């Protein structure tokens, strides 16, 4: 995301300017076609001239009020059961507002990053779904993207009635969630979509909550002090200029880091292909990468092909000090011809200068698409590469003006303005952006949930989507940031009135945006139907491990949420995705099978197992379900320090 500095400055200045109201006004959350939460007092508020008299009429009730010295006014009507349509009339001394086609039903806030933002038109079977979307009792409000350093009083957007003409722009997860509730309950459903792709949980949390956490959570922002936004933007522009000048005078080029003889012993290591994560996740700029490969005598002097899959955004590539290619743009694959007499027998070096201009950076794609090919034989290049920062924005304290540059920015602009608007609950799809710091998510995520509940003033239901399966399969069990993030999400179930939709069976290995949003919305709705709407017979979760016993070389796992028994989607009955370890805590893939309503896990190589993990990888193999078709929940029994735990 690249936002104009001038636009953000205007946003912030608009908030700080004194407000003058010539006419009585309502927040944008009030519009034609809106849905009001049933069984809760109906609060209506807005602005007018100070001390102006305002008359509000709704459902044969009339309330009169005077605006205060700041021009704010509010009234409250008695709670209603679902129904409608209704009209809301507001009269001031200079103007009148009449909102029509208002329904009373269930209102759900839908928030998170791009997988919640993802629209129906871009989802699986879009044409059929859009053509069939004639649901006038489903309404959606899309919050327009905005940022603010301080809480705002209003946001932008409008309510739309679900139809084939409008549904394409609805949040797909939100729509399929609403459709299931509407079908099962027969009452109006409203969804408020307040989401922004590529965002961290920190930006969705209010300042008074986030900055009360231990200091370590704010450490990444310590070099970014925003007191006066206008002054910050001016200083940031100076830093940007210094950063751009440094990019034009790259020390890697000046010192010839591409030369095979250049000493890289102090460089770090990074698994490739992989997008930058951890403390590099929010970094833009240039990193240099080096890979050393030993080749046989037979390749000496021969031409070859170097395939580096995809790189985000730009690269310059050298082989043994000879430049062999250069590409700008993350959408293009990297395949370079190596001239004759460049390769040598023995040690060969590949050096790649990678420049990320915005968002994610690094190598991405399939590991098998990274190779050196000589005479039809491929030499794999995926694995640990050396790397070193050359010129990055953090070195110059330059920040891309984005929602992630500082905590609270999206809360202030896209959540705070509607905390007076009653909702039934919230659904949430986010976490990909926090995977590199998954251990911190154990604190940040439940903190945000409690934060929102405190702001609304009541403990509403909160359901989320656990991260999908994504990236390459693991040949051997290994640590996983995405597994650790899923673990943090499961831990958050300790909060009351929470639930999660597990989707490790419907992700896409090389697309972070799975197109099957139908099952995602459905699985969220199953939580709500069971927990909030009295549908006790609705199964809302896949099998959840509740106990592990050890018998000889076998670990026997018992489950909750089995729904008439466990199901293995494999014609031979083999259960995939389990790994076990002995006392040395070295995990290896295990064999597993059903034994009644239990799962038996073992390895012929481990006589005395002490720990078991299930679906503990970026892209786990999943074929264990319950009879309702819901996948088993990932888990682990060990408490080993994860790769994202820094303390």
C-alpha positions in Angstrom: 0.0 0.0 0.0 1.3 3.4 -1.0 -0.7 6.4 0.3 0.0 9.9 -0.6 1.7 12.0 2.0 -0.5 14.9 1.2 -3.6 12.7 1.6 -2.6 11.5 5.0 -1.7 15.0 6.1 -5.1 16.2 5.0 -6.8 13.4 6.9 -5.0 14.3 10.1 -5.6 18.1 9.7 -9.3 17.4 9.1 -9.5 15.8 12.5 -7.7 18.6 14.4 -9.6 21.4 12.8 -12.5 22.8 14.7 -15.8 21.7 13.3 -18.5 24.0 12.1 -21.9 22.5 11.3 -24.3 24.5 9.1 -26.8 21.5 8.9 -27.7 18.7 11.2 -25.6 15.7 10.2 -25.5 11.9 10.9 -22.5 9.6 10.8 -22.0 7.7 7.6 -22.9 4.4 9.4 -26.5 5.8 9.3 -27.8 5.6 5.7 -30.6 4.2 3.6 -30.7 0.4 3.7 -28.9 0.1 7.0 -29.4 -2.7 9.5 -29.8 -2.0 13.2 -28.9 -4.5 15.9 -32.0 -6.2 17.3 -32.7 -6.5 21.1 -30.4 -3.6 22.0 -31.3 0.1 22.5 -31.2 2.0 19.3 -28.7 4.9 19.6 -28.7 7.7 17.1 -26.2 10.5 17.2 -24.8 13.2 15.1 -23.8 16.9 14.9 -25.4 20.2 14.6 -24.8 23.8 15.6 -24.1 24.2 19.3 -27.3 24.3 21.3 -29.4 23.6 18.2 -32.6 21.7 18.8 -32.8 18.3 17.0 -35.9 16.1 16.6 -35.4 12.4 15.8 -38.3 10.0 14.8 -38.1 6.3 14.6 -40.7 3.6 14.7 -43.4 5.9 15.9 -41.2 7.2 18.7 -40.1 10.9 18.8 -37.1 12.2 20.7 -36.0 15.8 21.1 -32.5 16.9 22.1 -30.2 19.9 22.0 -26.7 19.7 20.6 -24.0 20.4 23.2 -21.3 23.1 23.0 -19.3 21.0 20.6 -22.3 20.4 18.4 -22.7 16.8 19.4 -26.1 15.2 20.1 -27.5 11.7 20.7 -30.8 10.0 21.5 -31.7 6.5 22.4 -34.8 4.5 21.4 -36.2 1.3 22.9 -34.8 -2.0 21.6 -36.7 -3.8 18.9 -37.0 -7.4 17.7 -36.0 -8.1 14.1 -38.2 -6.6 11.4 -38.8 -3.6 9.2 -38.5 -1.8 6.9 -38.4 1.4 9.0 -37.7 5.1 8.4 -35.5 7.3 10.5 -36.2 11.1 10.4 -33.9 13.7 11.8 -34.9 17.4 11.8 -32.8 20.5 12.6 -33.5 24.2 12.3 -32.1 24.3 8.7 -32.5 20.9 7.3 -34.1 17.4 7.6 -32.8 13.9 6.9 -35.0 10.9 6.1 -33.4 7.5 5.9 -35.5 4.7 4.4 -35.6 0.9 4.1 -34.0 0.3 7.5 -34.1 -3.2 8.9 -33.6 -4.5 12.4 -31.7 -7.7 12.6 -28.2 -9.0 13.5 -25.1 -6.8 12.8 -21.7 -8.4 12.5 -18.4 -6.5 12.2 -16.0 -8.1 9.7 -12.4 -7.1 10.0 -8.8 -8.1 9.3 -6.4 -8.0 6.4 -6.7 -9.0 2.7 -8.4 -12.4 3.1 -11.3 -10.6 4.8 -11.2 -7.7 2.3 -11.2 -10.2 -0.5 -14.4 -9.7 -2.6 -17.0 -12.1 -3.9 -16.1 -11.2 -7.5 -12.6 -12.6 -7.0 -13.7 -15.8 -5.2 -14.4 -19.3 -6.3 -17.4 -19.7 -8.6 -17.9 -16.0 -8.7 -20.2 -15.8 -11.7 -22.6 -18.3 -10.2 -22.5 -16.8 -6.8 -23.2 -13.3 -8.0 -26.0 -14.4 -10.3 -27.7 -16.1 -7.3 -27.2 -13.3 -4.8 -30.8 -12.1 -4.5 -30.9 -11.6 -0.7 -32.6 -8.3 0.1 -32.4 -9.0 3.8 -28.6 -9.1 3.7 -27.0 -5.7 3.8 -23.3 -4.7 3.7 -21.4 -1.5 4.7 -17.9 -1.3 3.2 -15.8 1.1 5.3 -13.5 3.2 3.0 -9.8 2.9 3.8 -8.5 5.6 6.1 -5.8 6.3 8.7 -5.5 8.6 11.6 -3.1 9.3 14.4 -6.0 10.2 16.7 -9.5 8.6 17.0 -11.9 10.1 14.5 -15.6 10.8 14.9 -16.8 9.5 11.5 -15.8 7.2 8.7 -16.9 6.9 5.1 -19.0 4.3 3.4 -22.7 3.4 2.8 -25.1 0.5 3.2 -26.0 -1.6 0.2 -28.8 -4.2 -0.3 -27.4 -7.6 -1.4 -28.2 -8.2 -5.1 -26.4 -9.5 -8.2 -25.5 -5.9 -9.0 -23.9 -5.2 -5.6 -22.6 -8.4 -4.0 -19.5 -8.6 -6.1 -17.9 -5.9 -4.0 -18.9 -7.4 -0.7 -16.3 -9.1 1.6 -16.6 -12.7 0.4 -16.1 -14.2 3.9 -18.5 -11.7 5.3 -21.1 -12.4 2.6 -21.0 -16.2 2.9 -21.1 -15.9 6.7 -24.2 -13.6 6.4 -25.8 -15.9 3.9 -25.6 -18.9 6.1 -27.0 -17.0 9.1 -29.8 -15.5 7.0 -30.8 -18.9 5.7 -30.8 -20.6 9.1 -32.4 -17.8 11.1 -34.7 -16.1 8.6 -33.8 -12.6 9.9 -32.0 -9.6 8.4 -28.2 -9.7 8.6 -25.9 -6.7 8.3 -22.2 -6.9 7.8 -19.8 -4.0 8.4 -16.6 -4.7 6.4 -13.7 -2.7 8.0 -10.6 -4.4 6.6 -7.3 -3.5 4.9 -4.9 -5.9 3.2 -1.4 -6.5 4.5 -2.0 -5.1 7.9 -0.7 -5.9 11.4 -2.9 -6.5 14.5 -1.2 -3.6 16.1 -2.7 -1.0 13.8 -6.2 -2.3 14.7 -5.7 -1.7 18.4 -6.4 1.5 20.3 -3.5 3.5 21.7 -4.7 3.4 25.3 -4.7 -0.4 25.1 -1.6 -1.0 23.0 0.7 1.3 24.9 -0.3 -0.3 28.2 1.3 -3.5 27.1 4.9 -4.3 28.1 7.4 -2.0 26.3 8.8 -4.8 24.2 5.6 -4.8 22.0 6.2 -1.1 21.1 10.0 -1.6 20.6 9.6 -1.8 16.8 8.1 1.7 16.9 10.7 3.3 19.2 12.4 5.1 16.4 9.1 6.5 15.2 7.8 9.3 17.4 4.7 10.9 16.0 3.6 13.9 18.1 2.7 16.4 15.4 1.8 14.6 12.2 2.6 17.6 10.0 6.1 17.9 11.5 6.6 14.1 11.2 5.7 14.1 7.5 8.2 16.9 6.9 11.0 15.1 8.7 10.1 11.8 7.0 10.5 13.5 3.6 14.0 14.6 4.6 14.8 11.0 5.6 13.3 9.8 2.4 15.7 12.0 0.4 18.7 10.7 2.3 17.5 7.1 1.7 17.1 7.7 -2.0 20.5 9.2 -2.3 22.0 6.2 -0.4 20.2 3.8 -2.8 21.8 5.6 -5.7 25.2 5.1 -4.1 24.8 1.5 -3.0 27.8 0.3 -1.0 27.3 -3.2 -2.4 28.0 -1.9 -5.8 30.8 0.4 -4.7 32.5 -2.4 -2.8 31.7 -5.1 -5.4 29.9 -7.5 -3.2 29.2 -9.5 -6.3 33.0 -10.3 -6.6 33.6 -14.0 -5.6 36.5 -12.9 -3.6 34.6 -10.5 -1.4 34.5 -11.7 2.2 30.9 -12.5 3.2 31.7 -14.5 6.4 29.8 -11.9 8.5 26.6 -12.1 6.5 23.5 -13.6 8.0 21.6 -16.7 6.7 18.1 -16.9 5.3 16.1 -19.8 3.9 15.3 -19.2 0.2 12.7 -19.0 -1.3 11.0 -17.0 1.4 9.6 -13.5 1.7 11.4 -11.3 4.3 9.9 -11.8 7.7 10.7 -11.2 11.4 12.5 -7.9 11.8 12.8 -7.6 8.1 9.0 -8.0 7.4 8.3 -4.3 7.3 11.7 -3.3 5.7 12.0 -1.8 2.2 15.2 -1.3 0.3 18.1 -3.5 -0.9 19.5 -6.7 0.5 22.2 -8.7 -1.2 22.1 -12.5 -1.3 24.9 -15.0 -2.0 24.8 -18.8 -2.6 27.8 -21.0 -3.1 27.4 -24.2 -5.1 29.9 -26.9 -6.0 29.8 -28.2 -9.5 31.5 -31.2 -11.2 34.3 -30.9 -13.7 31.9 -31.7 -16.5 30.2 -28.2 -16.3 33.4 -26.2 -16.7 33.1 -23.5 -19.4 29.6 -24.6 -20.5 26.6 -22.4 -21.0 23.7 -22.8 -18.5 20.4 -21.5 -17.4 19.9 -19.9 -14.0 16.3 -20.0 -12.7 15.4 -18.1 -9.6 11.6 -18.4 -9.7 10.1 -15.0 -8.6 11.6 -12.0 -6.8 9.8 -9.1 -5.1 10.5 -6.5 -6.5 13.7 -6.0 -8.5 17.0 -7.9 -8.9 20.4 -7.8 -10.5 22.1 -11.2 -10.6 25.8 -12.2 -11.0 27.3 -15.7 -11.6 31.0 -15.9 -10.5 31.2 -12.1 -10.7 29.7 -11.9 -14.2 26.4 -10.1 -14.5 23.9 -12.5 -16.1 20.5 -10.7 -15.7 18.4 -7.9 -14.3 14.6 -7.6 -13.9 12.3 -5.0 -12.5 8.9 -6.0 -11.1 7.6 -8.8 -8.9 5.3 -10.3 -11.5 8.1 -11.6 -13.7 9.9 -15.0 -13.3 13.7 -14.9 -13.2 15.4 -17.1 -15.8 18.8 -16.0 -17.0 21.2 -17.5 -19.6 24.8 -18.0 -18.4 27.3 -17.6 -21.1 30.0 -20.1 -21.8 33.3 -19.9 -19.8 31.5 -18.5 -16.7 31.0 -21.7 -14.8 33.9 -23.5 -13.3 34.6 -26.9 -11.7 34.3 -26.8 -7.9 33.1 -23.6 -6.1 30.7 -21.2 -7.9 29.0 -18.2 -6.5 25.6 -16.7 -7.3 25.0 -13.2 -6.0 21.6 -11.4 -6.2 20.9 -7.8 -5.4 17.2 -7.7 -4.3 15.4 -4.3 -4.0 12.0 -4.2 -2.5 10.1 -1.0 -3.1 7.0 -1.6 -1.0 5.2 -4.3 0.8 6.7 -7.8 0.9 10.2 -8.4 -0.4 12.4 -11.3 -1.2 12.3 -14.6 -3.2 9.0 -16.3 -3.6 7.6 -19.2 -5.5 8.3 -22.9 -5.5 11.6 -24.3 -4.2 11.8 -26.6 -7.2 11.7 -23.6 -9.5 15.1 -22.5 -8.2 17.9 -24.3 -10.0 20.9 -24.1 -12.2 20.6 -26.2 -15.3 23.6 -27.5 -17.3 23.4 -30.0 -20.1 19.8 -30.9 -19.0 20.8 -31.6 -15.4 19.3 -29.4 -12.7 21.2 -28.4 -9.6 18.8 -27.2 -6.8 19.4 -23.8 -5.3 16.7 -23.6 -2.6 18.1 -23.6 0.9 20.1 -21.3 3.1 21.6 -18.3 1.4 23.8 -15.7 2.9 22.4 -12.1 3.0 23.3 -8.6 4.1 21.4 -5.3 4.3 22.8 -2.7 1.9 20.5 0.2 2.0 17.1 0.0 3.8 14.6 2.5 4.9 15.0 1.6 8.6 18.7 2.6 8.4 17.5 6.1 7.5 14.4 6.2 9.7 12.3 6.7 6.6 8.8 5.2 6.9 6.4 4.4 4.1 3.2 6.1 5.1 1.1 3.0 5.6 -1.3 1.5 8.2 1.6 -0.5 9.7 4.0 2.3 10.3 2.5 3.0 13.7 0.0 1.2 16.0 -3.6 2.4 16.2 -3.9 4.1 12.8 -6.7 1.9 11.5 -8.4 1.6 14.8 -8.6 5.3 15.0 -10.0 5.8 11.5 -11.9 2.6 10.8 -13.1 1.3 14.2 -13.4 4.1 16.7 -16.1 6.0 14.7 -18.5 3.1 15.1 -18.0 2.0 18.7 -21.3 3.6 19.6 -23.1 1.5 17.0 -24.3 -1.7 18.6 -23.2 -5.0 17.0 -24.0 -8.6 17.6 -20.3 -9.7 17.3 -17.2 -9.7 15.1 -15.5 -12.0 12.7 -11.8 -11.7 12.0 -9.4 -12.9 9.3 -5.9 -11.7 10.0 -2.5 -13.0 11.1 -0.5 -13.6 8.0 1.2 -10.2 8.6 2.1 -11.1 12.2 3.4 -14.7 11.5 7.0 -13.5 11.7 6.3 -12.5 15.4 3.8 -15.2 16.2 4.9 -15.5 19.8 3.9 -11.9 20.4 0.5 -12.6 18.8 -0.3 -14.7 21.9 -0.6 -11.3 23.7 -1.5 -8.9 20.9 -4.5 -10.8 19.6 -6.4 -11.4 22.8 -5.5 -7.8 23.9 -7.2 -6.4 20.8 -10.3 -8.5 21.3 -10.6 -7.3 24.9 -9.8 -3.8 23.7 -12.7 -3.8 21.2 -15.1 -5.3 23.8 -14.2 -2.6 26.3 -14.8 0.1 23.8 -18.2 -1.2 22.9 -18.9 -1.7 26.5 -20.0 -5.4 26.4 -18.5 -8.8 25.8 -19.7 -9.6 22.3 -18.9 -12.9 20.4 -15.6 -12.8 18.5 -14.8 -15.5 15.9 -11.7 -15.7 13.7 -10.2 -17.7 10.9 -7.1 -19.7 11.7 -4.4 -19.4 9.1 -4.8 -21.6 6.0 -2.2 -24.0 4.7 0.3 -22.1 2.6 3.8 -22.4 1.0 5.8 -25.5 0.1 5.4 -28.8 1.8 8.1 -29.8 4.2 10.2 -32.9 3.4 11.0 -33.3 7.1 9.4 -31.8 10.2 10.7 -28.3 10.9 9.8 -25.2 12.9 7.1 -23.0 11.3 6.1 -19.4 11.9 2.7 -20.1 10.5 2.2 -23.1 12.8 3.2 -20.9 15.8 0.7 -18.2 14.7 -2.1 -20.9 14.5 -1.0 -22.0 18.0 -1.4 -18.4 19.2 -4.8 -18.3 17.7 -5.9 -21.5 19.4 -4.6 -20.2 22.7 -6.9 -17.2 22.3 -9.9 -19.5 22.7 -9.3 -19.2 26.4 -11.2 -15.9 26.2 -15.0 -16.3 26.6 -17.3 -16.1 23.7 -14.7 -16.9 21.1 -14.3 -19.5 18.4 -12.2 -20.2 15.3 -12.7 -21.7 11.8 -9.9 -24.1 10.9 -9.1 -24.1 7.2 -5.8 -26.0 6.9 -7.5 -28.2 4.3 -8.7 -25.5 1.8 -5.7 -23.2 1.4 -3.5 -22.9 -1.7 0.2 -23.7 -1.5 1.4 -20.8 -3.6 -1.4 -18.3 -3.2 -1.9 -16.5 0.2 -5.5 -15.7 -0.9 -7.4 -19.0 -1.1 -10.4 -18.6 -3.5 -12.6 -20.9 -1.5 -14.2 -18.3 0.8 -17.5 -20.2 0.9 -16.3 -22.7 3.4 -14.5 -20.0 5.4 -17.7 -18.0 5.9 -19.7 -21.2 6.5 -17.3 -22.4 9.3 -17.4 -19.0 11.0 -21.2 -19.2 10.8 -21.3 -22.6 12.4 -19.6 -21.1 15.5 -22.3 -18.4 15.7 -25.2 -20.7 15.1 -24.1 -23.1 17.8 -22.9 -20.6 20.4 -25.2 -17.6 19.8 -28.4 -18.7 18.2 -29.3 -21.9 20.1 -28.5 -24.4 17.4 -27.0 -27.0 19.7 -27.0 -29.7 17.0 -24.7 -27.6 14.7 -21.2 -29.0 14.8 -18.9 -25.9 14.8 -15.4 -27.4 15.2 -13.3 -30.2 13.9 -11.7 -32.9 16.1 -9.8 -31.2 19.0 -7.1 -33.2 20.9 -8.0 -33.5 24.6 -5.6 -36.1 25.8 -2.5 -38.1 24.9 -1.4 -41.4 26.4 1.9 -43.2 25.8 1.8 -47.0 25.4 5.2 -48.4 24.5 6.3 -46.8 21.2 2.9 -45.5 20.5 1.1 -42.3 21.4 -2.7 -42.6 21.7 -4.7 -39.4 21.2 -8.3 -38.9 22.3 -10.5 -36.1 20.8 -13.4 -33.9 21.4 -15.8 -32.7 18.7 -15.7 -36.0 16.9 -19.3 -35.8 15.7 -20.3 -39.4 15.3 -16.7 -40.5 14.8 -13.4 -39.6 13.2 -13.1 -39.8 9.4 -9.9 -40.3 7.5 -10.0 -39.1 3.9 -7.6 -41.8 2.6 -8.7 -45.1 1.1 -6.0 -46.9 3.0 -6.8 -45.3 6.3 -3.4 -43.6 6.7 -3.6 -40.4 8.7 -1.2 -37.7 7.5 0.4 -34.7 9.3 1.7 -36.2 12.5 5.2 -36.0 13.8 6.7 -37.4 17.0 9.9 -37.1 18.9 11.9 -39.0 21.5 13.8 -37.6 24.4 16.2 -35.8 22.0 13.1 -33.7 20.8 14.1 -34.3 17.2 10.8 -34.7 15.3 10.2 -37.0 12.4 7.1 -37.9 10.4 5.0 -40.5 12.1 2.6 -43.2 11.0 -0.9 -42.9 12.3 -4.2 -44.8 12.2 -7.6 -44.9 13.7 -8.3 -47.1 16.7 -12.0 -46.7 17.4 -12.5 -43.0 18.3 -8.7 -42.5 19.0 -5.7 -41.9 16.8 -2.6 -44.1 17.3 0.7 -42.4 16.3 4.1 -44.1 16.1 7.5 -44.3 14.3 9.5 -47.4 13.8 12.6 -45.3 14.6 11.4 -44.0 18.0 11.1 -46.5 20.8 10.1 -44.1 23.6 8.2 -41.1 22.2 7.7 -38.1 24.4 6.0 -35.5 22.2 3.6 -35.3 19.3 2.7 -32.6 16.8 -0.2 -32.4 14.3 -0.3 -30.1 11.3 2.7 -28.3 12.6 4.0 -26.8 9.4 3.3 -24.0 7.0 1.4 -26.3 4.6 0.4 -29.4 6.5 -1.0 -32.6 5.1 -4.6 -32.8 6.3 -6.9 -35.8 6.0 -8.3 -36.2 9.5 -11.9 -34.9 9.9 -15.1 -35.5 11.8 -18.3 -36.7 10.3 -19.4 -33.0 9.8 -16.5 -32.6 7.4 -14.5 -30.2 9.6 -10.7 -30.7 9.8 -8.8 -31.7 13.0 -7.3 -28.7 14.8 -3.5 -28.4 14.8 -1.8 -29.0 18.1 1.4 -29.9 19.8 2.2 -31.4 23.2 5.7 -30.0 23.7 6.6 -26.6 25.0 9.8 -26.1 23.0 10.8 -22.5 22.4 9.5 -21.5 18.9 11.5 -19.7 16.3 9.4 -16.5 16.8 10.0 -16.4 20.6 12.7 -13.9 21.2 12.9 -14.0 25.0 
